[in-house]
């Protein structure tokens, strides 16, 4: 926010106004993962809902949950990397928002997130293992939107080839495909 210097702000009323503006800026909440949010609602999806986020979140679509369609997920900052997986052949390019970006967008304040797949498979991911680089909620593989048949439309993917820490049993079990829901568990 940029304050203009002029005579009106030099008056006692202007100083009070400047204090009020500064207080409003300070009231913005800095959420986990470095994102600043100023609202407690997000847009309502206009397309098919691909992801529901619930639990210990402060920013919602309807007062209880946050819903994302493809356009909303694509509007978030995107990350991409190439990696091989134990479920696909060769090296593929995955892209989508990071889990951290989605959690920051909804104002998540918890210790873990339960990720649920379309077949009700659920894993619990410790938020202390989530970073700005990984995992991503992949919406595309090799430049194409993923279908249910190709492990989509959403898949939690880590850069497995980048570091040994991404090649553990826990990481592989957290790599849910056909993701439909995230539930942030309170601290």
Buried (B, 14 or more C-beta within 10 A) or exposed (E): EEEEEEEEBEEEEBEEBEEEEEEEEEEEEEBBBEBEBEEEEBEEBEEEBBBBBBBBBBBBBEEEBBBBBBEBBBEBEBBEBEBEBEEBEEEBBBBBBBBBBBBBBBBBBBEBBBBBBBEEEEBEBEBEBBEEBBBBBBBBBBEEEBEEEBBBBBBBBBBBEBEEEBEEEEBBEBBBBBBBBBBBBEE
